[in-house]
Amino acid sequence: MNLNSKIYVAGHRGMVGSAIVRELIRQGYTNLILRTHSQLDLCNQAAVNSFMEQERPQYIFLAAAHVGGIGANQAAPADFMYQNMMLEMNVIHAAWRCGCSKLLFLGSSCIYPRLAPQPMREDCLLTSPLEPTNEAYALAKISGLKYCQYLNRQYGTTYISVMPTNLYGPNDNYHPQHSHVLPALIRRFHEAKLSGAEKVICWGDGSPLREFLYVDDLAQLCVHLMNTYNGNETVNAGTGKEITIKELAELVAKTVGYKGKIEWDTSRPNGTPRKLLDVSKAKGLGWQYKTELTDGIRMAYQDFLDNPSRD
């Protein structure tokens, strides 16, 4: 990409999209195309086609998605599948029709099998069943990844994909029912501290292992890959380090300053037992994460305090 290349960031108000915009601006890119949901509904194919034909971006970062935690995924699997399938297919297809030079598709590590060998390599995709609690979202993301691969194979496009681990950081979603585990814990422990609650109840038994990547580190990888990577296989994005949910809850409680008890509701689902990515490919391509979890949670909590009205 040249610094004046026409670049469209889909989903620029979300956590990932806003981080990519920050990184592009930091590196000096000046010709960014941004549209809010009210300005452009990505699930509306005609609107997306019209937008692409008018703007004809040279590069696209597809960071838009309908996301949520275990509870949200279980409650509305049809919504998660439909909205994600529609928006990604509309954007990718319209990009191809309008001759977009290069597109980067953002997926999720939940695309990999529930019991995949750990750490999970890019080539373990579709080798065994998915995690049932987020199967609908995973299938949508797999479809977007595969559609990029098929366009590359059939039409010679250069559409790449990145599969990040659990993300957190500025502009995260802290909704009490629809957020992912880390922002949900930040909000829960913060509210418990303010109310003086004696205990906080968390889902599951705390045993699952999870990996967390600060979103600005992911944004640096995305811009780096857009400029350097043309392969047809996806690229994992993570830290290569993992922590139990129990340890995570204790770390968040300490960061927030909550001093009460933490109890576990074992009637609630744990989700995938372990989900660690093999990030050797990203490292081989010249990228390394920078933000350690303790520092990242501290910055994420400050972001939460600075934006109290955000769900």
C-alpha positions in Angstrom: 0.0 0.0 0.0 1.1 3.5 -0.7 0.4 6.2 1.9 -2.2 7.7 -0.4 -3.8 4.4 -1.5 -7.6 4.3 -1.2 -8.2 2.0 1.9 -11.6 0.9 3.1 -11.9 -0.3 6.7 -15.2 -2.1 7.2 -16.3 -2.0 10.8 -14.1 0.9 11.8 -16.2 1.7 14.9 -15.6 -1.8 16.4 -12.7 -2.8 18.5 -10.7 -4.4 15.7 -11.6 -1.9 13.0 -10.8 1.1 15.1 -7.4 -0.4 16.1 -6.6 -0.9 12.3 -7.6 2.8 11.7 -5.3 3.9 14.5 -2.4 1.9 13.1 -3.0 3.1 9.5 -3.0 6.7 10.7 0.1 6.1 12.9 1.9 4.8 9.9 0.9 7.8 7.8 -1.9 6.5 5.5 -4.2 9.4 4.6 -6.9 8.1 2.2 -9.2 6.1 4.5 -12.8 5.3 3.5 -15.0 4.9 6.6 -18.8 4.3 6.8 -20.9 3.8 9.9 -23.7 1.2 10.0 -26.3 3.9 9.6 -24.5 5.1 6.5 -24.0 1.6 5.0 -25.7 -1.6 6.0 -23.3 -4.3 5.0 -26.1 -6.9 5.1 -27.8 -5.0 2.2 -26.2 -6.4 -0.9 -27.5 -3.6 -3.2 -26.1 -0.9 -0.9 -22.7 -2.6 -0.7 -22.5 -3.0 -4.4 -23.4 0.6 -5.0 -20.9 1.8 -2.4 -18.1 -0.3 -3.9 -18.8 0.8 -7.5 -18.8 4.4 -6.4 -15.7 4.3 -4.1 -13.6 1.5 -5.7 -11.2 1.0 -2.8 -7.8 -0.4 -3.7 -7.4 -2.2 -0.3 -10.0 -3.5 2.1 -9.7 -4.5 5.8 -12.9 -6.5 6.5 -13.2 -6.2 10.3 -16.9 -5.8 10.5 -18.7 -8.7 12.3 -21.6 -9.5 14.6 -19.9 -10.8 17.7 -20.6 -11.9 21.3 -19.7 -14.3 24.1 -20.9 -17.8 24.9 -24.3 -16.6 26.2 -25.1 -14.5 23.1 -23.9 -17.2 20.7 -26.1 -19.8 22.4 -29.1 -17.6 22.5 -29.1 -16.4 18.9 -27.1 -18.8 16.6 -29.3 -18.1 13.6 -28.7 -14.3 13.9 -24.9 -14.9 14.3 -24.8 -17.1 11.2 -27.0 -14.9 9.0 -25.6 -11.5 9.8 -22.0 -12.6 9.5 -22.5 -14.6 6.3 -24.4 -11.8 4.7 -22.0 -9.0 5.5 -18.8 -10.8 4.7 -20.1 -12.3 1.4 -21.5 -9.0 0.3 -18.2 -7.1 1.0 -15.9 -9.8 -0.5 -18.0 -10.4 -3.6 -18.4 -6.6 -4.3 -14.7 -6.1 -3.8 -14.0 -8.8 -6.4 -16.5 -7.3 -8.8 -15.0 -3.8 -8.5 -11.4 -5.0 -8.9 -10.1 -4.4 -5.4 -6.3 -5.1 -5.4 -6.2 -6.8 -2.0 -8.5 -7.7 0.8 -7.8 -8.8 4.4 -10.5 -10.9 6.1 -10.6 -11.0 9.9 -11.8 -14.3 11.3 -11.5 -15.9 14.7 -9.7 -18.8 16.4 -13.1 -20.4 17.0 -13.0 -21.7 13.4 -10.7 -24.5 14.6 -12.0 -27.8 15.9 -13.1 -28.1 19.6 -10.5 -30.8 20.3 -7.8 -29.7 17.8 -4.2 -30.6 18.7 -2.6 -27.8 20.8 -1.3 -25.3 19.9 -3.5 -25.1 16.8 -1.9 -24.8 13.5 -3.5 -23.2 10.5 -3.8 -26.6 8.7 -6.0 -28.2 11.4 -9.0 -26.3 10.0 -12.0 -28.7 9.3 -10.3 -31.8 10.6 -12.9 -32.5 13.4 -16.1 -31.1 14.9 -16.4 -27.5 16.1 -17.3 -26.2 19.6 -21.1 -26.4 19.7 -21.5 -23.2 21.8 -20.2 -21.0 18.9 -20.6 -23.3 15.9 -22.9 -20.8 14.0 -20.3 -18.0 14.2 -17.5 -20.3 13.4 -19.2 -21.7 10.3 -19.8 -18.1 9.0 -16.1 -17.2 9.5 -15.0 -20.4 7.8 -17.2 -19.6 4.9 -15.6 -16.1 4.6 -12.1 -17.6 4.7 -12.9 -20.2 2.1 -14.6 -17.8 -0.2 -11.4 -15.7 -0.2 -9.4 -18.8 -1.0 -11.8 -19.9 -3.8 -11.6 -16.4 -5.4 -7.8 -16.6 -5.3 -7.9 -20.0 -6.9 -10.5 -19.3 -9.5 -9.9 -15.6 -10.4 -6.3 -14.9 -9.3 -7.2 -12.4 -6.6 -5.0 -11.7 -3.5 -7.4 -12.0 -0.7 -5.8 -13.0 2.6 -7.2 -13.9 6.0 -6.1 -13.6 9.6 -7.4 -15.7 12.5 -6.9 -13.9 15.8 -7.2 -15.4 19.3 -9.4 -13.8 21.9 -9.0 -10.0 21.6 -9.3 -7.2 24.1 -8.4 -3.6 24.4 -9.7 -0.1 23.5 -13.3 0.2 22.2 -14.2 -3.3 23.4 -17.9 -4.3 24.0 -18.7 -4.4 27.7 -22.4 -5.4 27.4 -23.5 -7.5 30.4 -25.0 -10.3 28.3 -23.3 -10.0 24.9 -19.6 -9.4 25.6 -16.7 -11.8 25.6 -15.1 -13.1 28.7 -12.4 -10.5 29.5 -14.5 -7.4 29.0 -17.4 -9.1 30.8 -15.1 -9.8 33.8 -13.9 -6.2 33.8 -17.5 -4.8 34.0 -18.6 -7.4 36.5 -15.8 -6.8 38.9 -16.0 -3.1 38.5 -19.7 -3.0 39.3 -19.1 -5.4 42.2 -16.4 -3.1 43.6 -18.7 -0.1 43.4 -21.7 -1.9 45.0 -19.6 -3.5 47.7 -20.7 -7.0 46.7 -19.3 -9.8 48.8 -18.9 -12.2 45.9 -18.9 -12.4 42.1 -20.3 -15.5 40.4 -18.5 -16.5 37.1 -19.6 -19.1 34.6 -18.2 -22.6 34.5 -15.5 -24.0 36.7 -12.6 -21.8 35.7 -10.5 -24.6 34.2 -10.6 -23.7 30.4 -7.4 -22.3 29.1 -7.5 -19.2 26.9 -5.1 -17.0 25.0 -5.5 -13.2 24.8 -4.1 -10.7 22.3 -4.2 -6.9 22.7 -6.1 -5.5 19.7 -3.4 -2.9 18.8 -0.9 -5.7 18.4 -3.3 -7.4 16.0 -3.7 -4.2 14.0 0.0 -4.0 13.5 0.0 -7.5 12.1 -2.9 -6.8 9.8 -1.2 -3.8 8.2 2.1 -5.7 8.0 0.4 -8.6 6.2 -1.4 -6.4 3.8 2.0 -5.0 2.7 4.0 -8.3 2.7 1.8 -11.5 2.6 0.2 -13.0 -0.5 -0.4 -16.6 0.6 -3.6 -18.5 0.3 -3.5 -20.0 3.8 -4.8 -18.1 6.8 -2.4 -16.7 9.4 -2.9 -17.1 13.1 -2.6 -14.1 15.4 -1.9 -14.7 19.1 0.7 -14.6 21.8 1.5 -18.3 22.2 0.7 -18.0 25.9 -2.4 -19.2 27.8 -4.1 -18.6 31.1 -6.9 -20.4 32.9 -10.2 -18.5 33.2 -9.8 -18.8 37.0 -6.4 -17.1 36.8 -7.8 -14.5 34.4 -10.7 -13.7 36.8 -8.3 -13.3 39.7 -6.0 -11.0 37.5 -9.0 -8.8 36.4 -10.3 -8.6 40.0 -6.8 -7.5 41.2 -6.5 -4.9 38.4 -10.0 -3.5 39.1 -9.4 -3.5 42.8 -12.2 -5.9 43.8 -11.4 -7.6 47.1 -14.4 -9.9 47.5 -14.8 -13.6 46.8 -15.0 -15.3 43.3 -17.5 -18.3 43.0 -18.0 -20.5 40.0 -21.4 -21.6 38.7 -20.6 -25.1 37.3 -24.2 -25.4 35.8 -23.0 -22.9 33.2 -20.9 -24.0 30.1 -17.1 -23.9 30.0 -16.8 -23.7 26.3 -13.8 -25.2 24.5 -11.4 -26.7 27.1 -8.3 -25.2 25.5 -7.7 -22.9 22.5 -4.1 -22.0 22.0 -2.8 -20.9 18.6 0.4 -21.8 16.9 1.8 -18.4 15.9 5.1 -19.6 14.4 3.8 -18.6 10.9 3.2 -15.0 11.9 6.6 -14.8 13.6 8.2 -16.2 10.5 6.6 -13.4 8.6 8.2 -10.8 10.8 5.6 -10.1 13.5 5.7 -10.4 17.3 3.2 -9.3 19.8 4.2 -6.5 22.2 1.6 -6.2 25.0 1.7 -8.5 28.0 -1.6 -9.5 29.5 -1.1 -7.6 32.8 -0.4 -4.4 31.0 -3.1 -4.9 28.5 -5.8 -5.5 31.1 -4.7 -2.3 32.9 -5.1 -0.3 29.7 -8.4 -2.0 28.9 -9.8 -1.2 32.3 -8.7 2.5 31.8 -10.6 2.5 28.5 -13.7 1.1 30.3 -13.4 3.9 32.9 -13.0 6.5 30.2 -16.1 5.4 28.3 -18.7 4.5 31.1 -21.7 4.6 28.7 -20.3 2.1 26.2 -22.0 -1.3 26.1 
